[in-house]
Amino acid sequence: MGDAAKGAKIFKTKCAQCHTLEAGAGHKQGPNLNGFFGRKTGQAAGFAYSPANISKGITWDDDTLFEYLLNPKKYIPGTKMVFAGIKSEGERRDLIAYLKEASSA
């Protein structure tokens, strides 16, 4: 398991420009991530997902997110997400630890 404190820093530098985590907050360029663990891809109400993201049909959990964050465009070809990915396994684990805490608050 990763370090959520380190993950918070990663989120602020690599994710917060496009995503929010707070319940009830609006979407940015990317969807609000509150409550996304355990949810299928393309399901945040009010966000205009790509057809590729909607039809991927996976459920977000530690394993799917770990693979996705390595290379989003490879994992979901046709996604609108322009993020190149995080190569470091440790950074991905830290970010996932933070996202699990912060997105369920």
Residue pairs with C-beta under 8 A, 6 or more apart in sequence:
1 93
1 97
2 90
2 92
2 93
2 94
2 95
2 96
2 97
2 98
3 93
3 94
3 97
4 94
4 97
4 98
4 100
4 101
4 102
5 98
6 91
6 94
6 98
7 94
7 95
7 96
7 97
7 98
7 99
8 98
8 102
10 86
10 91
10 94
10 95
10 98
11 19
11 21
11 95
11 98
11 99
11 102
14 83
14 86
14 95
15 83
15 95
17 28
17 29
18 28
18 29
18 30
18 81
18 83
19 28
19 30
19 31
19 32
19 33
20 26
20 27
20 28
20 32
20 33
20 34
21 32
21 33
21 34
21 99
21 102
21 103
21 105
22 32
22 34
23 34
23 35
23 105
24 34
25 32
25 34
26 32
27 44
27 46
27 47
30 47
30 81
31 44
31 47
31 49
32 44
32 47
33 44
33 99
33 103
34 103
34 104
34 105
35 103
35 104
36 44
36 60
36 99
36 103
37 60
37 61
37 99
37 100
37 103
37 104
38 59
38 60
38 61
39 59
39 60
40 57
40 58
40 59
40 60
41 49
41 53
41 54
41 56
41 57
41 58
41 59
41 60
41 76
42 49
42 50
42 53
42 54
42 55
42 56
49 80
50 76
50 78
50 79
50 80
51 78
52 76
52 77
52 78
52 79
53 76
53 78
53 79
53 80
56 76
58 64
62 96
62 100
65 92
65 96
65 99
66 89
66 92
66 93
66 96
67 75
68 75
68 76
69 85
69 86
69 92
69 95
69 96
70 85
70 86
70 87
70 92
71 84
71 85
72 79
72 81
72 83
72 85
73 79
73 81
73 85
86 92
86 95
